[in-house]
């Protein structure tokens, strides 16, 4: 999964990179202590979502402008389709809430 994440970062696919970080956060967690030790993955996911919101707000979504259409899993949308901020915001709020608990 590390190679997948590195490819997503290289392609500036912030939404999928965030989802992969969330998988890293949850991977192997059997209790809250395990989740607490994986919090850095959640922080990185939050940064990816914030970056996607910023690029969407500026109208320069990297996935939309790259012209690269790869379906790499985690979503049925091709990588070149921009994700609306109204879809990203709830995930960002959930991530922030989880970090604050």
Secondary structure as GFF3:
##gff-version 3
##sequence-region A 1 101
A	DSSP	alpha_helix	2	10	.	.	.	ID=ss1
A	DSSP	alpha_helix	14	26	.	.	.	ID=ss2
A	DSSP	alpha_helix	32	37	.	.	.	ID=ss3
A	DSSP	alpha_helix	39	58	.	.	.	ID=ss4
A	DSSP	alpha_helix	62	66	.	.	.	ID=ss5
A	DSSP	alpha_helix	85	100	.	.	.	ID=ss6
###
